[in-house]
Amino acid sequence: MHADKKNVKEITSRDKDFAKWYTDIVKKAGLMEYSSVRGCMIIEPYGYAIWENIQKILDNKFKGTGHVNVMMPMFIPESLLQKEKDHIEGFAPEVAWITHGGEEKLQERLCVRPTSETLFCEYYSRVIHSWRDLPKLYNQWCSVVRWEKTTRPFLRSCEFLWQEGHTVHESRAEAEDETKRMLSIYTDFFKEHLSIPVIQGMKTDKEKFAGADYTLTIEAMMHDGRALQSATSHCFGDKFARAFDIKYQNRDNKPEYPFQTSWGISTRVIGAIIMVHGDDNGLVLPPDIAPVQIVIIPINSKNDAVKRTVDEVYKVLKKRGGEGAVREMIDYLIKKEKLKKQFYEIFI
C-alpha cells in the first residue's frame, strides 16, 4: 500500500538516508505517533491492525502445536527477580522500578516486567508436582518495559508488544526439541506469510538471553545490508528450575528438576517488514498481514449497472475468502459493465 503523491514527496529516499526514510514511512503511513514518555509510542489503528493480523496467524500456529495462552502479572517483586542471578544481572540496566503505591512507599520495590521468566517459575513451583503435570506449553501476549537508552519506532522502544512462550519438560532432549521447533515456526512464518527470508543461528555466549544455556535466533537482512534479530528461542536447561526449586516426581517416583524453554517475537517484526518491503513510494505490506487487502473503486458510481457489478464482485470476494478474510476490499477500477465477466473469471 503506497502513500498518496503528497506524502511520497515528503519521503526521504532510502538510498540517501535509510534511517530518515524509515521514520518517514512509519509516520506517513500512520502506523504510530510519539507519546509524551520518552521511548514510548502510540500505535495507531493501522499499525495495530498489522500487529493483530500477525498475532492471529502466530496464535493459530502456537495452538496447533498444543500451546495455550495465559496471562501473568505486570509487576515482579524485587526478591523474586533476584532468585536467578544471571537473569537479574542481564536485565538490571533496563529495569523500571515502582517504589510507591499512591502516597505510600512500598515495603519492597516492584519491577515492571522486562520479561516473565521469574513469574512463570514462581507459578510452576506451585503447580508442578508430578511427571503427569508435564509438559506445560504456555504462551502469553502482553507488553513489556525495558528502559532503552536509544529508541526507534517499532525497532527498539521502552515499552513494546510481544508474545513470550514458556514451556516445561521432563527431559533436556524434549526442551531442546521444543527450542528448535519454535524457531522453525518463526522461520516458516517469516517465509510463508511475510515473504522475508531469514538465517537461523545461535547467539554467542555474550549475546544469549540472560540465564539461558543457549539462544537460537533468526536474522533477517534489511535493505541497508544490516541483519535484524527477528525472533529468538531459548533453552534454559534446568537452571531456572534449580533457582526456583521447581521439582516433580519422575516416573521412578524420585524428585527431579524439569527443563524449560522460552521463545518470542515482538512488534519489531513490523519494523522488519517496513525495511524489507517498503520503497521510496511508501509502505508495502505482504497480503497476509495487510489490514486492507482489497478496495473496489467504482468509476461512475451513479450508474446502476456499475453499482450492481460492484455489489456482486464484493459478494463473490467475500464468499471466496470466508468470513472476514476479505477485510475491506484490491485497488481495481470497474469502468464498464463488460468487466464483470473478467472479475468472475479471475475470482471464481
C-alpha positions as CSV (number, residue, x, y, z in Angstrom):
1,M,0.0,0.0,0.0
2,H,1.6,3.3,-1.1
3,A,1.1,6.7,0.3
4,D,-0.5,9.5,-1.8
5,K,1.5,11.8,-4.0
6,K,1.9,14.5,-1.4
7,N,3.2,12.1,1.2
8,V,5.5,10.5,-1.4
9,K,7.2,13.8,-2.0
10,E,7.9,14.0,1.8
11,I,9.5,10.6,2.0
12,T,13.3,10.7,2.0
13,S,15.0,8.3,-0.5
14,R,16.1,5.2,1.3
15,D,19.4,5.2,-0.6
16,K,20.1,8.7,0.6
17,D,19.3,8.4,4.3
18,F,18.0,5.0,5.3
19,A,17.2,5.9,8.9
20,K,15.3,9.1,7.9
21,W,13.4,7.1,5.2
22,Y,12.3,4.5,7.8
23,T,11.0,7.2,10.1
24,D,9.2,8.9,7.2
25,I,7.5,5.7,6.2
26,V,6.4,5.0,9.8
27,K,4.9,8.5,10.2
28,K,3.4,9.0,6.7
29,A,1.7,5.5,6.8
30,G,0.0,6.4,10.0
31,L,1.5,3.5,11.9
32,M,2.5,5.3,15.1
33,E,2.7,8.6,16.9
34,Y,5.2,9.7,19.6
35,S,3.9,9.8,23.2
36,S,4.9,12.2,26.0
37,V,7.0,9.5,27.6
38,R,10.5,9.2,26.1
39,G,10.9,6.0,24.1
40,C,7.2,5.0,24.2
41,M,5.0,5.1,21.1
42,I,1.3,5.3,20.4
43,I,0.5,2.5,17.9
44,E,-2.2,3.9,15.7
45,P,-5.1,1.9,14.3
46,Y,-3.5,0.9,11.0
47,G,-0.3,-0.1,12.8
48,Y,-2.1,-2.0,15.4
49,A,-4.2,-3.8,12.8
50,I,-1.0,-5.1,11.3
51,W,0.0,-6.5,14.7
52,E,-3.4,-8.1,15.1
53,N,-3.0,-9.9,11.9
54,I,0.5,-11.1,12.8
55,Q,-0.9,-12.2,16.2
56,K,-3.8,-14.1,14.7
57,I,-1.6,-16.1,12.4
58,L,1.0,-17.0,15.0
59,D,-1.6,-17.7,17.7
60,N,-3.1,-20.3,15.5
61,K,0.3,-21.8,14.8
62,F,1.1,-22.0,18.5
63,K,-2.3,-23.5,19.4
64,G,-1.8,-26.0,16.6
65,T,1.2,-27.4,18.4
66,G,-0.6,-27.7,21.7
67,H,0.3,-24.4,23.4
68,V,-2.3,-22.4,25.4
69,N,-2.5,-18.8,26.3
70,V,-2.1,-17.5,29.9
71,M,-1.6,-14.1,31.4
72,M,0.9,-13.2,34.1
73,P,1.0,-10.1,36.3
74,M,2.8,-6.9,35.1
75,F,4.7,-6.5,38.3
76,I,7.6,-8.6,39.8
77,P,8.7,-8.3,43.4
78,E,12.4,-7.5,43.6
79,S,13.1,-10.6,45.8
80,L,11.6,-12.8,43.1
81,L,13.7,-11.2,40.4
82,Q,16.8,-11.7,42.5
83,K,16.4,-15.5,42.6
84,E,18.2,-16.1,39.3
85,K,21.4,-14.2,39.5
86,D,22.4,-14.2,35.8
87,H,18.9,-13.2,34.8
88,I,18.7,-10.1,37.0
89,E,22.2,-9.0,36.1
90,G,21.3,-9.3,32.4
91,F,18.3,-7.0,32.7
92,A,19.3,-4.7,35.6
93,P,20.3,-1.7,33.4
94,E,16.9,-1.8,31.7
95,V,14.5,-2.4,34.6
96,A,11.9,0.2,35.5
97,W,11.1,0.2,39.3
98,I,7.9,1.1,41.2
99,T,8.7,2.4,44.7
100,H,5.4,4.0,45.7
101,G,1.7,2.9,45.7
102,G,-0.2,6.2,45.8
103,E,1.5,8.2,48.6
104,E,2.9,5.3,50.5
105,K,6.3,3.9,49.9
106,L,6.3,0.2,49.1
107,Q,8.0,-2.2,51.5
108,E,9.5,-3.9,48.5
109,R,10.3,-2.5,45.1
110,L,8.3,-3.8,42.2
111,C,9.8,-4.3,38.8
112,V,7.7,-3.6,35.7
113,R,8.2,-6.8,33.7
114,P,11.0,-6.8,31.2
115,T,10.2,-10.5,30.6
116,S,8.3,-13.0,32.6
117,E,10.6,-16.0,33.4
118,T,10.6,-15.4,37.1
119,L,6.8,-15.1,37.2
120,F,6.3,-18.3,35.3
121,C,8.9,-20.1,37.5
122,E,7.1,-19.0,40.7
123,Y,3.9,-20.3,39.3
124,Y,5.5,-23.6,38.1
125,S,6.9,-24.2,41.6
126,R,3.4,-24.3,42.9
127,V,1.5,-26.3,40.2
128,I,4.1,-28.8,39.0
129,H,4.2,-31.9,41.3
130,S,4.4,-35.0,39.0
131,W,5.6,-36.0,35.6
132,R,1.9,-36.2,34.8
133,D,1.8,-32.4,35.0
134,L,4.3,-32.1,32.2
135,P,4.8,-30.8,29.7
136,K,3.5,-27.2,30.3
137,L,3.1,-25.4,27.0
138,Y,2.2,-21.8,27.7
139,N,2.3,-18.5,25.8
140,Q,1.2,-15.0,26.6
141,W,0.6,-11.9,24.6
142,C,1.4,-8.8,26.5
143,S,3.6,-5.6,26.7
144,V,7.0,-5.4,28.5
145,V,9.1,-2.5,29.6
146,R,12.8,-2.1,29.1
147,W,14.4,1.3,29.7
148,E,16.3,1.6,26.5
149,K,18.9,4.4,26.1
150,T,18.4,4.7,22.3
151,T,15.0,4.2,20.7
152,R,13.4,3.9,17.3
153,P,9.7,3.2,16.4
154,F,8.9,-0.5,16.5
155,L,12.6,-1.5,16.3
156,R,13.5,-0.5,19.9
157,S,11.2,1.2,22.4
158,C,10.9,1.4,26.2
159,E,7.5,-0.4,26.0
160,F,6.6,-2.8,23.3
161,L,4.2,-5.6,22.5
162,W,5.2,-9.2,22.1
163,Q,4.4,-12.8,22.8
164,E,6.5,-14.9,25.1
165,G,6.2,-18.7,25.1
166,H,7.3,-20.6,28.3
167,T,7.4,-24.3,28.5
168,V,8.4,-27.0,31.0
169,H,9.6,-30.6,30.0
170,E,10.6,-33.8,31.7
171,S,13.9,-34.1,29.8
172,R,16.6,-31.9,28.3
173,A,16.0,-33.6,25.0
174,E,12.4,-32.6,25.0
175,A,13.3,-29.0,25.9
176,E,15.9,-28.8,23.1
177,D,13.4,-30.2,20.6
178,E,10.9,-27.5,21.7
179,T,13.5,-24.8,21.3
180,K,14.2,-25.9,17.7
181,R,10.6,-26.5,16.9
182,M,9.5,-22.9,17.8
183,L,12.4,-21.4,15.9
184,S,11.2,-23.4,12.8
185,I,7.7,-22.0,13.3
186,Y,9.0,-18.4,13.3
187,T,11.2,-19.2,10.2
188,D,8.2,-20.6,8.3
189,F,6.0,-17.6,9.4
190,F,8.6,-15.1,8.0
191,K,8.9,-17.1,4.8
192,E,5.3,-18.0,4.1
193,H,3.4,-15.0,5.5
194,L,5.9,-12.1,5.4
195,S,7.9,-13.1,2.3
196,I,11.1,-12.4,4.3
197,P,14.0,-15.0,4.1
198,V,15.9,-15.4,7.4
199,I,19.0,-17.1,8.5
200,Q,18.9,-19.4,11.6
201,G,21.8,-19.4,14.0
202,M,22.9,-19.5,17.6
203,K,23.8,-16.4,19.7
204,T,27.2,-16.1,21.2
205,D,27.5,-16.5,25.0
206,K,27.8,-12.8,25.3
207,E,24.6,-12.2,23.3
208,K,22.5,-15.1,24.5
209,F,19.4,-14.5,26.7
210,A,20.3,-13.8,30.4
211,G,20.2,-17.1,32.3
212,A,19.8,-19.4,29.2
213,D,22.0,-22.3,28.3
214,Y,21.9,-21.1,24.7
215,T,19.8,-18.9,22.4
216,L,18.7,-19.7,18.9
217,T,17.8,-16.8,16.6
218,I,16.5,-15.9,13.1
219,E,18.1,-12.9,11.5
220,A,16.6,-11.1,8.5
221,M,18.6,-8.9,6.1
222,M,17.4,-5.3,5.7
223,H,17.7,-3.1,2.6
224,D,20.7,-1.3,4.1
225,G,22.7,-4.6,4.4
226,R,22.2,-5.0,8.1
227,A,20.8,-8.0,9.9
228,L,17.9,-7.6,12.2
229,Q,17.2,-10.1,15.1
230,S,13.6,-11.1,14.3
231,A,12.7,-13.9,16.8
232,T,14.5,-15.9,19.4
233,S,14.1,-19.3,21.1
234,H,16.0,-20.0,24.4
235,C,16.9,-23.3,26.0
236,F,17.2,-22.9,29.8
237,G,18.2,-26.4,30.8
238,D,17.3,-26.8,34.5
239,K,18.9,-23.5,35.6
240,F,15.7,-21.7,36.4
241,A,14.2,-24.9,37.9
242,R,17.1,-25.1,40.4
243,A,17.0,-21.4,41.2
244,F,13.2,-21.5,41.9
245,D,13.2,-25.1,43.4
246,I,10.8,-26.4,40.8
247,K,10.7,-30.2,41.3
248,Y,8.5,-33.0,40.2
249,Q,8.2,-36.7,41.0
250,N,9.6,-38.6,37.9
251,R,8.3,-41.9,36.5
252,D,10.5,-43.7,39.1
253,N,8.9,-41.7,41.9
254,K,12.0,-39.7,42.6
255,P,12.3,-35.9,42.8
256,E,13.8,-34.3,39.7
257,Y,14.3,-30.8,38.2
258,P,12.4,-30.2,34.9
259,F,13.8,-28.4,31.9
260,Q,12.5,-25.1,30.4
261,T,12.4,-23.0,27.3
262,S,11.1,-19.6,26.3
263,W,10.7,-18.0,22.9
264,G,9.3,-14.8,21.5
265,I,8.7,-12.3,18.8
266,S,7.7,-8.6,19.2
267,T,6.4,-5.6,17.3
268,R,10.0,-5.3,16.0
269,V,8.7,-7.5,13.2
270,I,6.7,-4.5,11.8
271,G,10.0,-2.6,11.5
272,A,11.5,-5.6,9.6
273,I,8.5,-5.6,7.2
274,I,8.9,-1.9,6.5
275,M,12.7,-2.2,5.9
276,V,12.4,-5.2,3.7
277,H,9.4,-4.4,1.5
278,G,9.0,-0.6,1.7
279,D,10.3,1.6,-1.0
280,D,10.5,5.3,-1.9
281,N,6.8,5.4,-2.7
282,G,5.8,4.3,0.8
283,L,4.7,1.3,2.8
284,V,4.4,-2.1,1.1
285,L,2.8,-4.9,3.0
286,P,2.5,-8.7,2.4
287,P,-1.2,-9.5,1.8
288,D,-1.5,-11.9,4.7
289,I,-0.9,-9.2,7.3
290,A,-2.2,-6.1,5.4
291,P,-5.2,-4.5,7.2
292,V,-6.7,-3.5,3.8
293,Q,-6.3,-6.2,1.1
294,I,-8.9,-5.2,-1.4
295,V,-10.5,-1.9,-2.4
296,I,-13.2,-1.8,-5.1
297,I,-13.3,1.6,-6.7
298,P,-16.4,2.1,-9.0
299,I,-15.9,4.7,-11.7
300,N,-19.2,6.5,-12.4
301,S,-20.8,5.2,-9.2
302,K,-24.2,6.7,-10.3
303,N,-24.5,4.1,-13.0
304,D,-26.8,1.4,-11.7
305,A,-25.1,-1.3,-13.8
306,V,-21.7,-0.4,-12.2
307,K,-23.2,-0.4,-8.7
308,R,-24.7,-3.8,-9.3
309,T,-21.4,-5.1,-10.6
310,V,-19.6,-3.7,-7.5
311,D,-22.0,-5.4,-5.2
312,E,-21.8,-8.7,-7.0
313,V,-18.0,-8.7,-7.1
314,Y,-17.8,-7.8,-3.4
315,K,-20.1,-10.8,-2.6
316,V,-18.0,-13.1,-4.7
317,L,-14.8,-12.0,-2.9
318,K,-16.5,-12.2,0.5
319,K,-17.7,-15.7,-0.3
320,R,-14.4,-17.0,-1.6
321,G,-12.4,-15.5,1.2
322,G,-14.7,-16.7,4.0
323,E,-16.0,-14.5,6.8
324,G,-13.6,-11.7,7.4
325,A,-10.9,-12.9,5.0
326,V,-11.6,-10.0,2.7
327,R,-11.1,-7.5,5.4
328,E,-12.0,-4.5,3.4
329,M,-11.7,-4.6,-0.3
330,I,-7.8,-4.7,-4.1
331,D,-7.2,-1.5,-5.9
332,Y,-9.2,-2.0,-9.1
333,L,-11.2,0.1,-11.4
334,I,-14.6,-1.0,-12.7
335,K,-15.1,1.1,-15.7
336,K,-17.7,-0.7,-17.7
337,E,-20.3,-3.4,-17.1
338,K,-18.4,-5.7,-19.5
339,L,-15.6,-6.0,-17.0
340,K,-17.9,-8.0,-14.8
341,K,-17.0,-11.1,-16.8
342,Q,-13.3,-10.5,-16.2
343,F,-13.8,-10.3,-12.5
344,Y,-15.7,-13.5,-12.4
345,E,-13.0,-15.3,-14.4
346,I,-10.4,-14.1,-12.0
347,F,-12.1,-14.7,-8.7
348,I,-14.4,-17.7,-9.3
